[in-house]
């Protein structure tokens, strides 16, 4: 159950064949076409089990129970994803949609977590919900009459949620455990990129293990074995594709070794949010005006392009009227590895970052254009050498 992110605003189409089922707390719940295939697989696998364990049930009745089980499993996956969504919103990260598909679900966030703590807690929330569901179903099963439909459904839900919880804590991207692993390495080393590399390697190892497992099923030569092998191979493809997508983007491939971000930072001038905008516009264009709150905390940067736009605030208005507010991830310590910061700028699609000194004051602002120029210059030097 992976967590993804998307930054473009506005509702996107559900996609060919997808069904937008509901909207929960502003989050679209979408079912992809492949989910219906998962229902068919569950019915094919569960119907014989129902016939074997439930006395005097008809084949049609067993199929109906299997469909109900498939729907309840989908609701379990939805609860898992909503666990991610709830914690993401605690950190101020908006959630666009939850999409259910063949091998699970994905929560699409407006942006990536801006800190190791955010990423670890958001990722861990999903497996925690699945584990709670597994325990709850197991406890309810103890007070249910044996070999009844309710008893069987509770067993299946308990086992399925336990498998989801265990599978997702594996230290492999794009699984939740891989994100927690990345966050821990990020927290310890202060290098998110290192955690990503470890998580991607774990993802490929898990995919390889799943392929070996599928091979063991294929060796049985039975129809159930072939079906189980197909499911495991789909899971392997999902993990491998997700790990490949999580690999470092190479956004800092041209960054000169040893060069700090401060080397390309623009000069800044602090200005109170109540100061007139005209004072900010009177400064040279290469100086960035950082707007501060009454307590001296930086809250945003004056965006000159907003002043030139139609219906823009006039120069006599307060500087706050033309400010781009600081968001999580924009504030950077000069001690952070530049390559990690550049990767984060690319991933979060940040327009700029603010370099904060040890005393809490802003020492400079670096835009995406500044980073791109430094990268291009570094690549040109490499080609000449």
C-alpha positions as CSV (number, residue, x, y, z in Angstrom):
1,X,0.0,0.0,0.0
2,X,2.0,2.9,-1.3
3,X,1.8,6.6,-0.7
4,X,2.3,8.7,-3.7
5,X,2.2,12.4,-4.3
6,X,0.9,14.8,-7.0
7,X,1.3,18.6,-6.9
8,X,-1.0,19.8,-9.7
9,X,-4.2,21.3,-8.3
10,X,-7.7,20.7,-9.6
11,X,-9.6,17.4,-9.9
12,X,-8.2,15.1,-12.5
13,X,-10.4,12.6,-14.4
14,X,-10.8,9.2,-12.8
15,X,-9.2,7.6,-15.8
16,X,-10.4,5.1,-18.4
17,X,-12.6,2.5,-16.8
18,X,-12.1,3.8,-13.3
19,X,-15.0,4.6,-11.0
20,X,-15.2,7.5,-8.6
21,X,-17.2,5.9,-5.8
22,X,-17.4,8.5,-3.1
23,X,-15.8,11.5,-1.4
24,X,-14.8,11.1,2.2
25,X,-13.7,14.3,4.0
26,X,-12.8,15.9,0.7
27,X,-10.8,12.9,-0.5
28,X,-12.0,11.2,-3.7
29,X,-12.3,7.4,-3.5
30,X,-11.5,5.9,-6.9
31,X,-11.7,2.2,-8.0
32,X,-9.4,1.3,-10.9
33,X,-10.4,-1.3,-13.5
34,X,-7.9,-3.8,-12.1
35,X,-9.8,-3.9,-8.8
36,X,-12.6,-5.8,-10.5
37,X,-10.1,-8.4,-11.6
38,X,-9.0,-8.8,-8.0
39,X,-12.7,-9.5,-7.1
40,X,-12.7,-12.2,-9.8
41,X,-9.5,-13.7,-8.3
42,X,-10.8,-13.6,-4.8
43,X,-14.1,-15.3,-5.9
44,X,-12.1,-18.0,-7.7
45,X,-9.9,-18.7,-4.7
46,X,-12.4,-18.3,-1.9
47,X,-15.4,-20.1,-3.3
48,X,-13.9,-23.6,-2.9
49,X,-12.8,-22.7,0.6
50,X,-16.3,-21.6,1.5
51,X,-17.8,-24.8,0.1
52,X,-15.4,-26.9,2.2
53,X,-15.8,-25.1,5.5
54,X,-19.5,-24.0,5.6
55,X,-21.9,-27.0,5.9
56,X,-24.8,-27.2,3.4
57,X,-24.0,-24.0,1.5
58,X,-24.7,-24.0,-2.2
59,X,-22.2,-23.0,-4.9
60,X,-24.1,-19.8,-5.6
61,X,-24.2,-19.0,-1.9
62,X,-20.4,-19.6,-1.6
63,X,-19.8,-17.3,-4.6
64,X,-22.0,-14.6,-2.9
65,X,-20.0,-14.9,0.3
66,X,-16.8,-14.6,-1.7
67,X,-18.0,-11.4,-3.3
68,X,-18.9,-10.0,0.1
69,X,-15.4,-11.0,1.3
70,X,-13.8,-9.1,-1.7
71,X,-15.7,-6.0,-0.8
72,X,-14.8,-6.2,2.9
73,X,-11.1,-6.7,1.9
74,X,-11.4,-3.6,-0.3
75,X,-12.8,-1.6,2.7
76,X,-9.8,-2.9,4.8
77,X,-7.4,-1.5,2.2
78,X,-9.4,1.7,2.2
79,X,-9.0,2.0,6.0
80,X,-5.3,1.3,5.6
81,X,-5.0,4.2,3.1
82,X,-7.2,6.5,5.2
83,X,-4.7,5.9,8.0
84,X,-2.0,7.5,5.8
85,X,-4.4,10.3,4.9
86,X,-5.3,11.2,8.5
87,X,-1.7,11.5,9.6
88,X,-0.8,13.4,6.4
89,X,-3.5,16.0,7.2
90,X,-2.1,16.3,10.7
91,X,1.1,17.6,9.1
92,X,-0.9,19.9,6.8
93,X,-0.5,17.8,3.7
94,X,-3.6,17.7,1.6
95,X,-4.8,14.4,0.0
96,X,-6.2,14.3,-3.5
97,X,-7.5,10.8,-3.7
98,X,-7.3,7.2,-2.6
99,X,-7.2,4.7,-5.5
100,X,-7.9,1.0,-5.1
101,X,-6.5,-1.4,-7.7
102,X,-5.4,-5.0,-8.2
103,X,-2.8,-5.4,-5.5
104,X,-3.8,-2.8,-3.0
105,X,-4.2,1.0,-2.9
106,X,-2.4,4.3,-3.1
107,X,-3.0,7.6,-1.3
108,X,-2.0,10.5,-3.6
109,X,-0.7,13.5,-1.6
110,X,-0.3,17.1,-2.7
111,X,3.4,17.0,-1.7
112,X,6.0,14.7,-0.3
113,X,6.7,14.8,3.5
114,X,9.1,17.5,4.2
115,X,10.9,15.8,7.1
116,X,11.9,12.4,8.3
117,X,9.4,12.5,11.1
118,X,6.6,13.3,8.8
119,X,7.5,10.5,6.4
120,X,7.9,7.9,9.1
121,X,4.6,8.6,10.8
122,X,2.6,8.9,7.6
123,X,4.0,5.6,6.3
124,X,3.6,3.7,9.6
125,X,0.0,4.7,10.0
126,X,-1.2,2.4,7.2
127,X,0.3,-0.9,8.6
128,X,-0.8,0.2,12.1
129,X,-4.5,0.4,10.9
130,X,-4.2,-3.0,9.2
131,X,-2.7,-4.6,12.4
132,X,-5.6,-3.2,14.5
133,X,-8.1,-4.6,12.0
134,X,-6.4,-8.0,12.1
135,X,-6.5,-8.0,15.9
136,X,-10.1,-6.8,16.0
137,X,-11.3,-9.5,13.6
138,X,-9.4,-12.1,15.5
139,X,-11.0,-11.2,18.8
140,X,-14.5,-11.1,17.2
141,X,-13.9,-14.5,15.7
142,X,-13.5,-15.9,19.2
143,X,-17.1,-15.1,20.1
144,X,-18.5,-16.3,16.8
145,X,-19.9,-19.8,16.2
146,X,-17.4,-22.0,14.4
147,X,-18.1,-22.9,10.7
148,X,-20.5,-20.1,10.1
149,X,-20.3,-17.5,7.4
150,X,-19.4,-14.7,9.9
151,X,-16.7,-16.9,11.5
152,X,-15.1,-17.6,8.1
153,X,-15.2,-14.0,6.9
154,X,-13.6,-12.8,10.2
155,X,-10.8,-15.4,9.8
156,X,-10.2,-14.3,6.2
157,X,-10.2,-10.6,7.2
158,X,-7.9,-11.2,10.2
159,X,-5.4,-13.2,8.0
160,X,-5.5,-10.7,5.1
161,X,-5.0,-7.7,7.2
162,X,-2.2,-9.4,9.1
163,X,-0.5,-10.2,5.8
164,X,-0.9,-6.6,4.6
165,X,0.6,-5.3,7.8
166,X,3.6,-7.6,7.7
167,X,4.2,-7.2,4.0
168,X,4.1,-3.5,4.2
169,X,6.7,-3.2,7.0
170,X,9.3,-4.8,4.8
171,X,12.2,-2.3,4.4
172,X,11.6,-1.9,0.7
173,X,10.3,1.0,-1.4
174,X,7.6,1.7,-2.4
175,X,6.2,-0.2,0.6
176,X,5.5,1.6,3.8
177,X,8.3,-0.1,5.6
178,X,10.7,1.2,2.9
179,X,9.5,4.7,3.6
180,X,10.0,4.2,7.4
181,X,13.5,2.8,6.7
182,X,14.3,5.8,4.5
183,X,13.0,8.2,7.2
184,X,15.2,6.6,9.9
185,X,18.3,6.8,7.7
186,X,17.4,10.3,6.7
187,X,17.0,11.2,10.4
188,X,20.4,9.7,11.4
189,X,22.5,10.7,8.5
190,X,20.6,13.9,7.5
191,X,20.7,12.6,3.9
192,X,17.4,11.5,2.5
193,X,19.1,10.4,-0.7
194,X,21.0,7.7,1.2
195,X,17.8,6.4,2.7
196,X,16.2,6.3,-0.8
197,X,19.0,4.3,-2.2
198,X,18.7,1.7,0.6
199,X,14.9,1.5,0.2
200,X,15.2,1.1,-3.6
201,X,17.7,-1.7,-3.1
202,X,15.4,-3.4,-0.6
203,X,12.5,-3.0,-3.2
204,X,14.5,-4.9,-5.8
205,X,15.5,-7.6,-3.3
206,X,11.8,-8.1,-2.3
207,X,10.8,-8.3,-6.0
208,X,13.4,-10.9,-6.6
209,X,12.2,-12.9,-3.6
210,X,8.6,-12.8,-4.9
211,X,9.7,-14.1,-8.3
212,X,11.4,-17.0,-6.6
213,X,8.3,-17.7,-4.6
214,X,6.2,-17.6,-7.8
215,X,8.6,-20.2,-9.3
216,X,7.8,-22.5,-6.3
217,X,4.1,-22.2,-7.0
218,X,4.7,-22.9,-10.7
219,X,6.5,-26.1,-9.9
220,X,3.4,-27.6,-8.5
221,X,1.8,-27.7,-11.9
222,X,-1.7,-27.4,-10.4
223,X,-4.3,-24.8,-11.4
224,X,-4.3,-23.2,-7.9
225,X,-0.5,-23.1,-8.1
226,X,-0.6,-21.3,-11.4
227,X,-3.2,-18.8,-10.1
228,X,-1.1,-18.1,-7.0
229,X,2.0,-17.7,-9.1
230,X,0.3,-15.1,-11.3
231,X,-0.8,-13.1,-8.2
232,X,2.8,-13.2,-6.7
233,X,4.3,-12.2,-10.1
234,X,1.9,-9.2,-10.2
235,X,3.0,-8.2,-6.7
236,X,6.7,-8.5,-7.8
237,X,6.0,-6.3,-10.8
238,X,4.3,-3.7,-8.6
239,X,7.3,-3.6,-6.1
240,X,9.9,-3.5,-8.8
241,X,8.1,-0.7,-10.7
242,X,7.6,1.2,-7.5
243,X,11.3,0.8,-6.5
244,X,12.4,2.0,-10.0
245,X,10.1,5.1,-9.7
246,X,11.5,5.9,-6.2
247,X,15.2,5.9,-7.3
248,X,17.0,9.3,-7.0
249,X,16.1,11.6,-9.8
250,X,19.6,12.8,-10.5
251,X,18.5,16.4,-10.1
252,X,21.9,17.3,-8.6
253,X,24.0,15.3,-11.1
254,X,25.8,18.5,-12.2
255,X,26.3,20.1,-8.8
256,X,30.0,20.9,-8.2
257,X,31.4,18.6,-5.5
258,X,31.9,20.5,-2.2
259,X,30.1,23.6,-3.2
260,X,27.6,24.8,-0.6
261,X,24.2,26.1,-1.4
262,X,25.2,29.5,0.0
263,X,27.5,29.9,-3.0
264,X,24.5,30.5,-5.3
265,X,22.2,32.1,-2.7
266,X,20.7,35.5,-3.4
267,X,21.0,38.4,-1.0
268,X,18.1,39.0,1.3
269,X,16.6,42.0,3.1
270,X,14.1,41.3,5.9
271,X,11.0,43.4,6.0
272,X,8.0,43.4,8.4
273,X,4.8,42.2,6.9
274,X,3.2,45.6,7.6
275,X,5.8,47.5,5.7
276,X,4.6,49.1,2.4
277,X,5.1,47.0,-0.7
278,X,6.7,50.1,-2.4
279,X,9.7,49.7,-0.1
280,X,10.3,46.2,-1.3
281,X,9.9,47.1,-5.0
282,X,12.4,50.0,-4.6
283,X,15.2,47.5,-3.9
284,X,17.4,46.1,-6.8
285,X,15.8,43.1,-8.6
286,X,18.6,40.7,-7.5
287,X,17.7,41.2,-3.8
288,X,15.0,39.0,-2.3
289,X,12.7,40.5,0.3
290,X,11.9,38.1,3.1
291,X,8.8,39.1,5.0
292,X,8.8,38.6,8.8
293,X,6.1,38.2,11.4
294,X,6.1,40.4,14.5
295,X,8.2,37.8,16.4
296,X,10.9,38.0,13.7
297,X,10.1,34.7,12.1
298,X,10.3,34.5,8.3
299,X,6.9,33.8,6.8
300,X,7.3,34.4,3.1
301,X,9.1,36.0,0.2
302,X,7.9,38.9,-1.9
303,X,7.0,37.7,-5.4
304,X,7.6,40.6,-7.8
305,X,5.8,38.8,-10.6
306,X,2.5,39.1,-8.7
307,X,2.9,42.9,-8.6
308,X,3.1,43.0,-12.4
309,X,0.0,40.8,-12.8
310,X,-3.5,42.1,-13.6
311,X,-5.5,43.0,-10.4
312,X,-2.3,42.9,-8.4
313,X,-1.9,44.8,-5.1
314,X,-0.8,48.4,-5.4
315,X,2.6,49.6,-4.0
316,X,0.9,51.3,-1.1
317,X,-0.5,48.1,0.3
318,X,1.4,46.0,2.9
319,X,4.2,43.8,1.7
320,X,2.3,40.7,2.8
321,X,-0.1,41.2,-0.1
322,X,2.5,40.0,-2.7
323,X,4.1,37.3,-0.6
324,X,4.6,33.6,-1.5
325,X,4.3,31.9,2.0
326,X,7.0,29.5,3.2
327,X,5.9,25.9,3.1
328,X,7.3,22.8,4.8
329,X,10.5,21.8,3.0
330,X,11.4,25.4,2.0
331,X,13.5,26.2,5.1
332,X,16.9,24.6,4.9
333,X,19.9,24.5,7.2
334,X,23.2,25.3,5.5
335,X,24.6,22.1,7.1
336,X,22.3,19.9,4.9
337,X,23.9,18.1,2.0
338,X,23.2,20.2,-1.1
339,X,22.4,17.1,-3.2
340,X,19.7,16.1,-0.7
341,X,18.2,19.6,-0.8
342,X,18.2,19.7,-4.6
343,X,16.5,16.3,-4.8
344,X,13.9,17.6,-2.4
345,X,13.4,20.8,-4.4
346,X,12.8,18.7,-7.5
347,X,10.5,16.3,-5.8
348,X,8.4,18.9,-4.0
349,X,8.5,21.2,-7.0
350,X,9.5,24.1,-4.7
351,X,10.0,27.5,-6.4
352,X,12.8,28.4,-3.9
353,X,14.4,27.5,-0.6
354,X,15.4,29.7,2.3
355,X,18.8,29.2,4.0
356,X,18.4,29.6,7.8
357,X,21.4,30.5,9.9
358,X,22.2,29.1,13.3
359,X,20.7,32.1,15.0
360,X,17.4,31.6,13.1
361,X,17.8,34.4,10.6
362,X,17.5,34.0,6.9
363,X,21.0,34.1,5.3
364,X,19.9,33.7,1.6
365,X,17.4,32.4,-0.9
366,X,18.1,29.9,-3.6
367,X,15.6,29.6,-6.5
368,X,15.2,26.6,-8.8
369,X,16.7,28.8,-11.6
370,X,19.8,29.3,-9.5
371,X,20.1,25.5,-9.0
372,X,19.6,24.8,-12.7
373,X,22.3,27.3,-13.6
374,X,24.8,25.7,-11.2
375,X,24.0,22.2,-12.4
376,X,24.5,23.3,-16.1
377,X,27.8,25.0,-15.3
378,X,29.0,21.9,-13.4
379,X,28.1,19.6,-16.4
380,X,29.9,21.9,-18.8
381,X,33.0,21.8,-16.7
382,X,32.8,18.0,-16.6
383,X,32.5,17.8,-20.4
384,X,35.6,20.0,-20.8
385,X,37.6,17.9,-18.4
